[in-house]
C-alpha cells in the first residue's frame, strides 16, 4: 500500500463535537443489589414508601421527659424526676412518661409515649432512682420526629441520577435492597500493529509489548465502561474485517495502534467499506492520526499507536464520549492554575496536550516522546496549548487538568 500523509485535519473542537454527536446514551437497564449501586446511574424514579425516621426518636443520650416538668430547673435548683425505665436503640418502650417522671433513652431509641423532649445526659445527675435536671428543655428538644428526614410519598431520586454514597444512603434508609440502573457501555478494545506482543509472551526482534490495550481498558473502567481486550489484530484486510464484525456486538469499538501511515490507511479503507469514516486526522499534538467511523450505527474510534499519544487522546476524546454513553457527569475536576516551571514551545496549527507534574507549586512538563508511557505515569495532569499559540514562557500561569 502506498503510504500517504494525513490530509484535511480537523480542529480538536470539531473532533470533540463529532465524537459527542456519535455517542448515544445507553438505553439498556439491569437490576443490581444496593451494595453494587455506588457510581451507577439509576434508571427508575424513587418515591419514599416510608417516613424516615419511621417513629419519633431520641437525638441524644439522656432522659425522655415532659418538657413542662423541667421548666424552672437551674444549677442551684434542679428539678428531680423519678426514673421509671430505660429504652435502648432498637427497643420498643412499653412504659409511658407520666407527669413528673422520666425514662432513660439512648441516641436513636424510640421516644416513649407521653414524652415530648429529651434532656441531655450532661445536663443531669443520677441519684439512685431519681434524676436531677439542671437545665430546662422546650417541647421537641433533642428528638427527631417521624418523617423529619424523609416524608412518605416524597420524590427522592429521578431517573438519570448519579448514585453518590449519600444517594445510596437514601436508598438504604428507605429499605430498598435492589434497584434498576442503566447498563454500562460495553467497549471492544482492539490492539493492532505488527510490532506489538501481548504481555506475558516472549518478545521477538523488533517487537514491543502491547501497552495501549491496558491503559485504555483501565481508563474505560474508570469512566463507567466495561472493556474487553481482543486479540492483536492482523494488519490485513480479512483480519481487520473479521475483528470489526465481531466487535460490532459491543456499544463502542476502540482500535489502538497501527503506527505506520500504511496501517492507518488500511484501517480507514476497511472502515469506509463497512460504514462511514467521519474524520481521519485531528490538528492535535500528540495524537494526529485519530479516526472516527460509524459502522452499523456503532462508533469506532481509531486511536494513535504511540502510548503517550493514545492515552492523552483517551483522556481528551474517549473519556467525554464514554461518559456520555454511560450517562455519567462529565467528571472534569476544576483545573489548577499554577505557573509553568520552564519555557515550552508548541506547533502553530496543532492543539497540544502536554503532560505535567506538580512540583513545588509549579507545572513541570514531563513529556519525553510519544512512545514513552512514563511521560504519563509521571504526570499529575496535563495542560492544553491552543493551536494558535507557539510559545509559553516560564512563570506563565497555566490551567492543569488533573487525572
ROROLO-779798 format. One record per residue (C-alpha): x, y, z. Coordinates in pm, whole numbers. Layout:
<atoms>
+--------+--------+--------+
|      u |      v |      w |
+--------+--------+--------+
|      X |      Y |      Z |
...
+--------+--------+--------+
</atoms>
This chain:
<atoms>
+--------+--------+--------+
|      u |      v |      w |
+--------+--------+--------+
|      0 |      0 |      0 |
|    121 |    350 |    -85 |
|    193 |    548 |    231 |
|      9 |    881 |    218 |
|     26 |   1164 |    471 |
|   -292 |   1255 |    656 |
|   -479 |   1538 |    492 |
|   -773 |   1762 |    585 |
|   -703 |   1765 |    961 |
|   -997 |   1891 |   1164 |
|   -971 |   2100 |   1480 |
|   -987 |   1947 |   1826 |
|  -1312 |   2135 |   1897 |
|  -1476 |   1994 |   1585 |
|  -1349 |   1643 |   1665 |
|  -1495 |   1661 |   2017 |
|  -1832 |   1774 |   1880 |
|  -1842 |   1491 |   1624 |
|  -1742 |   1236 |   1890 |
|  -2015 |   1352 |   2127 |
|  -2270 |   1353 |   1843 |
|  -2178 |    990 |   1771 |
|  -2211 |    888 |   2137 |
|  -2559 |    763 |   2226 |
|  -2654 |    719 |   2593 |
|  -2713 |    352 |   2674 |
|  -3083 |    261 |   2698 |
|  -3036 |    -90 |   2840 |
|  -3102 |   -134 |   3209 |
|  -3021 |   -400 |   3465 |
|  -3112 |   -476 |   3823 |
|  -2835 |   -461 |   4083 |
|  -2805 |   -504 |   4456 |
|  -2779 |   -184 |   4658 |
|  -2421 |   -280 |   4753 |
|  -2331 |   -268 |   4382 |
|  -2512 |     59 |   4310 |
|  -2245 |    314 |   4404 |
|  -2123 |    505 |   4099 |
|  -2407 |    376 |   3880 |
|  -2688 |    576 |   3718 |
|  -3037 |    495 |   3838 |
|  -3295 |    413 |   3569 |
|  -3605 |    442 |   3788 |
|  -3770 |    714 |   3989 |
|  -3774 |    663 |   4366 |
|  -4065 |    774 |   4582 |
|  -4036 |    728 |   4958 |
|  -4255 |    440 |   5075 |
|  -4199 |    516 |   5444 |
|  -4122 |    803 |   5677 |
|  -3757 |    835 |   5782 |
|  -3725 |    800 |   6072 |
|  -4040 |    585 |   6085 |
|  -4101 |    681 |   6451 |
|  -4005 |    973 |   6675 |
|  -3665 |    901 |   6827 |
|  -3414 |   1043 |   7070 |
|  -3143 |   1255 |   6908 |
|  -2924 |   1250 |   7221 |
|  -2836 |   1020 |   7508 |
|  -3036 |   1142 |   7804 |
|  -3383 |   1129 |   7958 |
|  -3721 |   1145 |   7787 |
|  -3944 |   1389 |   7974 |
|  -4250 |   1607 |   7953 |
|  -4084 |   1939 |   7876 |
|  -4312 |   2130 |   8114 |
|  -4180 |   1922 |   8405 |
|  -3835 |   2078 |   8354 |
|  -3942 |   2442 |   8349 |
|  -3769 |   2639 |   8620 |
|  -3476 |   2397 |   8654 |
|  -3137 |   2556 |   8721 |
|  -2791 |   2482 |   8854 |
|  -2889 |   2579 |   9208 |
|  -3246 |   2445 |   9200 |
|  -3259 |   2127 |   8991 |
|  -3587 |   1952 |   8914 |
|  -3592 |   1597 |   9049 |
|  -3778 |   1331 |   8846 |
|  -3824 |    962 |   8928 |
|  -3661 |    730 |   8672 |
|  -3917 |    468 |   8566 |
|  -3742 |    283 |   8282 |
|  -3470 |    255 |   8018 |
|  -3503 |    230 |   7637 |
|  -3207 |    136 |   7416 |
|  -3181 |    187 |   7040 |
|  -3374 |    -88 |   6863 |
|  -3603 |   -149 |   7161 |
|  -3969 |    -63 |   7196 |
|  -4052 |    127 |   7513 |
|  -4355 |     -9 |   7696 |
|  -4361 |    245 |   7978 |
|  -4531 |    583 |   7942 |
|  -4377 |    902 |   8073 |
|  -4640 |   1031 |   8311 |
|  -4636 |   1375 |   8468 |
|  -4330 |   1424 |   8689 |
|  -4137 |   1113 |   8567 |
|  -3866 |   1033 |   8311 |
|  -3725 |    741 |   8113 |
|  -3358 |    699 |   8016 |
|  -3310 |    687 |   7635 |
|  -3011 |    620 |   7408 |
|  -2949 |    808 |   7084 |
|  -3180 |    660 |   6819 |
|  -3415 |    496 |   7071 |
|  -3790 |    533 |   7010 |
|  -3949 |    809 |   7216 |
|  -4183 |    667 |   7483 |
|  -4547 |    770 |   7496 |
|  -4611 |   1086 |   7693 |
|  -4263 |   1235 |   7637 |
|  -4213 |   1538 |   7415 |
|  -3845 |   1622 |   7475 |
|  -3508 |   1477 |   7579 |
|  -3283 |   1625 |   7846 |
|  -2917 |   1569 |   7753 |
|  -2738 |   1343 |   7998 |
|  -2472 |   1611 |   8062 |
|  -2746 |   1841 |   8198 |
|  -2848 |   1583 |   8458 |
|  -2723 |   1386 |   8757 |
|  -2845 |   1043 |   8862 |
|  -2907 |    974 |   9231 |
|  -3033 |    622 |   9284 |
|  -3371 |    601 |   9109 |
|  -3408 |    979 |   9068 |
|  -3269 |   1216 |   8805 |
|  -3178 |   1573 |   8885 |
|  -3234 |   1803 |   8586 |
|  -3021 |   2119 |   8588 |
|  -3138 |   2277 |   8261 |
|  -3493 |   2309 |   8125 |
|  -3589 |   2191 |   7775 |
|  -3862 |   2309 |   7540 |
|  -4110 |   2074 |   7369 |
|  -3939 |   1895 |   7076 |
|  -3588 |   1945 |   7213 |
|  -3328 |   1679 |   7125 |
|  -3566 |   1448 |   6942 |
|  -3626 |   1366 |   6575 |
|  -3995 |   1344 |   6486 |
|  -4119 |   1074 |   6248 |
|  -4052 |   1181 |   5889 |
|  -3811 |   1460 |   5986 |
|  -3555 |   1336 |   5731 |
|  -3784 |   1193 |   5460 |
|  -4161 |   1217 |   5429 |
|  -4353 |    919 |   5290 |
|  -4458 |    994 |   4931 |
|  -4173 |   1240 |   4866 |
|  -3991 |   1207 |   4530 |
|  -3634 |   1127 |   4628 |
|  -3450 |   1038 |   4304 |
|  -3526 |   1085 |   3937 |
|  -3415 |    853 |   3656 |
|  -3067 |    951 |   3542 |
|  -2942 |   1041 |   3892 |
|  -2578 |    950 |   3955 |
|  -2559 |    740 |   4269 |
|  -2316 |    903 |   4509 |
|  -2257 |    743 |   4851 |
|  -2512 |    981 |   5006 |
|  -2778 |    885 |   4749 |
|  -2706 |    517 |   4817 |
|  -2764 |    606 |   5183 |
|  -3105 |    748 |   5098 |
|  -3199 |    424 |   4923 |
|  -3081 |    223 |   5223 |
|  -3283 |    447 |   5457 |
|  -3593 |    364 |   5251 |
|  -3524 |     -9 |   5282 |
|  -3451 |    -56 |   4909 |
|  -3220 |   -353 |   4851 |
|  -3239 |   -385 |   4471 |
|  -3281 |   -123 |   4202 |
|  -3271 |    -76 |   3826 |
|  -2973 |    111 |   3679 |
|  -2854 |    188 |   3328 |
|  -2615 |    -73 |   3189 |
|  -2251 |     18 |   3146 |
|  -2135 |     67 |   2786 |
|  -1953 |   -239 |   2654 |
|  -1629 |   -144 |   2481 |
|  -1427 |   -362 |   2245 |
|  -1058 |   -271 |   2269 |
|   -874 |   -399 |   1964 |
|   -494 |   -375 |   1954 |
|   -331 |   -361 |   1613 |
|     20 |   -325 |   1481 |
|    260 |   -589 |   1354 |
|    515 |   -491 |   1620 |
|    306 |   -544 |   1938 |
|    301 |   -855 |   2154 |
|     63 |   -948 |   2436 |
|    222 |   -908 |   2784 |
|    335 |  -1242 |   2922 |
|    461 |  -1371 |   2589 |
|    822 |  -1359 |   2478 |
|    946 |  -1069 |   2266 |
|   1095 |  -1133 |   1926 |
|   1333 |   -898 |   1747 |
|   1183 |   -555 |   1685 |
|    876 |   -632 |   1898 |
|    730 |   -439 |   2195 |
|    461 |   -526 |   2445 |
|    107 |   -400 |   2393 |
|     63 |   -103 |   2628 |
|   -236 |     73 |   2481 |
|   -493 |   -202 |   2537 |
|   -423 |   -200 |   2909 |
|   -408 |    177 |   2960 |
|   -730 |    217 |   2760 |
|   -903 |    -68 |   2946 |
|   -814 |     94 |   3280 |
|   -938 |    432 |   3154 |
|  -1263 |    274 |   3031 |
|  -1326 |    101 |   3365 |
|  -1257 |    426 |   3549 |
|  -1519 |    606 |   3341 |
|  -1815 |    371 |   3356 |
|  -1739 |    127 |   3073 |
|  -1688 |   -248 |   3054 |
|  -1381 |   -317 |   2838 |
|  -1293 |   -640 |   2662 |
|   -948 |   -662 |   2510 |
|   -945 |   -852 |   2179 |
|   -650 |  -1049 |   2041 |
|   -399 |   -838 |   1849 |
|   -548 |   -768 |   1508 |
|   -363 |   -865 |   1193 |
|   -273 |   -577 |    962 |
|   -451 |   -714 |    659 |
|   -800 |   -665 |    518 |
|   -955 |  -1001 |    614 |
|   -822 |   -989 |    972 |
|   -935 |   -631 |   1018 |
|  -1281 |   -700 |    885 |
|  -1329 |  -1016 |   1093 |
|  -1226 |   -842 |   1415 |
|  -1452 |   -545 |   1342 |
|  -1752 |   -764 |   1263 |
|  -1714 |   -941 |   1599 |
|  -1659 |   -610 |   1779 |
|  -1986 |   -463 |   1649 |
|  -2166 |   -665 |   1917 |
|  -2028 |   -400 |   2159 |
|  -2154 |    -46 |   2214 |
|  -1822 |    116 |   2125 |
|  -1514 |     -8 |   1941 |
|  -1170 |    137 |   2020 |
|   -879 |     37 |   1798 |
|   -532 |    126 |   1915 |
|   -215 |    115 |   1714 |
|   -130 |     74 |   1354 |
|    157 |    316 |   1395 |
|    256 |    341 |   1029 |
|     72 |    553 |    776 |
|     14 |    242 |    566 |
|   -159 |     61 |    852 |
|   -375 |    365 |    925 |
|   -476 |    391 |    560 |
|   -568 |     21 |    560 |
|   -790 |     65 |    869 |
|   -958 |    372 |    722 |
|  -1015 |    189 |    393 |
|  -1173 |   -115 |    563 |
|  -1395 |    105 |    782 |
|  -1500 |    313 |    482 |
|  -1609 |     -8 |    310 |
|  -1813 |   -117 |    616 |
|  -1963 |    218 |    714 |
|  -1868 |    585 |    713 |
|  -1541 |    745 |    820 |
|  -1645 |   1068 |    994 |
|  -1293 |   1206 |   1027 |
|   -935 |   1083 |    999 |
|   -678 |   1316 |   1148 |
|   -700 |   1588 |   1414 |
|   -486 |   1901 |   1438 |
|   -362 |   1796 |   1780 |
|    -22 |   1704 |   1926 |
|     30 |   1427 |   2017 |
|   -237 |   1214 |   1850 |
|   -285 |   1347 |   1498 |
|   -387 |   1011 |   1340 |
|   -711 |    974 |   1542 |
|  -1006 |    835 |   1346 |
|  -1382 |    815 |   1399 |
|  -1614 |    596 |   1194 |
|  -1973 |    479 |   1223 |
|  -2043 |    117 |   1131 |
|  -2400 |    -11 |   1168 |
|  -2465 |    284 |   1396 |
|  -2177 |    190 |   1628 |
|  -1894 |    440 |   1681 |
|  -1546 |    308 |   1601 |
|  -1262 |    516 |   1741 |
|   -914 |    463 |   1598 |
|   -651 |    579 |   1847 |
|   -284 |    662 |   1781 |
|    -31 |    382 |   1821 |
|    221 |    563 |   2039 |
|    136 |    505 |   2409 |
|    150 |    868 |   2525 |
|    -49 |    988 |   2223 |
|   -304 |    711 |   2276 |
|   -357 |    775 |   2646 |
|   -357 |   1153 |   2614 |
|   -625 |   1133 |   2347 |
|   -802 |    880 |   2565 |
|   -843 |   1144 |   2835 |
|   -926 |   1426 |   2595 |
|  -1152 |   1243 |   2347 |
|  -1255 |    894 |   2459 |
|  -1349 |    987 |   2817 |
|  -1610 |   1257 |   2730 |
|  -1763 |   1025 |   2470 |
|  -1773 |    726 |   2704 |
|  -1916 |    922 |   2996 |
|  -2199 |   1049 |   2776 |
|  -2277 |    690 |   2674 |
|  -2265 |    581 |   3039 |
|  -2487 |    879 |   3141 |
|  -2222 |    990 |   3391 |
|  -2149 |   1350 |   3492 |
|  -1871 |   1497 |   3277 |
|  -1618 |   1413 |   3551 |
|  -1391 |   1710 |   3490 |
|  -1230 |   1842 |   3806 |
|  -1170 |   2213 |   3848 |
|   -832 |   2282 |   3684 |
|   -547 |   2413 |   3898 |
|   -393 |   2745 |   3796 |
|    -18 |   2731 |   3858 |
|    294 |   2884 |   3696 |
|    486 |   2690 |   3435 |
|    828 |   2569 |   3556 |
|   1005 |   2615 |   3223 |
|    962 |   2757 |   2875 |
|    761 |   2540 |   2633 |
|    738 |   2563 |   2255 |
|    448 |   2425 |   2051 |
|    349 |   2386 |   1687 |
|    128 |   2652 |   1531 |
|   -186 |   2493 |   1387 |
|   -176 |   2192 |   1624 |
|   -358 |   2188 |   1958 |
|   -116 |   2029 |   2208 |
|   -176 |   1813 |   2514 |
|    129 |   1842 |   2739 |
|    162 |   1609 |   3043 |
|    288 |   1790 |   3354 |
|    385 |   1706 |   3711 |
|    301 |   1936 |   4000 |
|    617 |   2017 |   4194 |
|    663 |   2297 |   4449 |
|    355 |   2477 |   4324 |
|    465 |   2471 |   3960 |
|    369 |   2272 |   3648 |
|    675 |   2079 |   3531 |
|    648 |   1934 |   3176 |
|    730 |   1561 |   3177 |
|    671 |   1475 |   2812 |
|    955 |   1267 |   2668 |
|    828 |   1141 |   2335 |
|    508 |    982 |   2210 |
|    633 |    626 |   2262 |
|    727 |    677 |   2628 |
|    445 |    569 |   2860 |
|    639 |    712 |   3157 |
|    551 |   1057 |   3021 |
|    200 |    987 |   3153 |
|    292 |    771 |   3452 |
|    499 |   1057 |   3596 |
|    228 |   1318 |   3527 |
|    -38 |   1455 |   3763 |
|   -237 |   1601 |   3474 |
|   -194 |   1791 |   3152 |
|   -218 |   2139 |   3006 |
|   -370 |   2225 |   2670 |
|   -185 |   2462 |   2439 |
|   -422 |   2611 |   2178 |
|   -344 |   2574 |   1809 |
|   -271 |   2947 |   1774 |
|     -3 |   2950 |   2048 |
|    359 |   2858 |   1972 |
|    528 |   2958 |   2299 |
|    458 |   2957 |   2673 |
|    712 |   3139 |   2886 |
|    849 |   3018 |   3221 |
|    630 |   3152 |   3503 |
|    323 |   3191 |   3281 |
|     11 |   3073 |   3466 |
|   -144 |   2765 |   3305 |
|   -451 |   2551 |   3381 |
|   -363 |   2194 |   3480 |
|   -640 |   1939 |   3420 |
|   -584 |   1670 |   3680 |
|   -604 |   1299 |   3602 |
+--------+--------+--------+
</atoms>
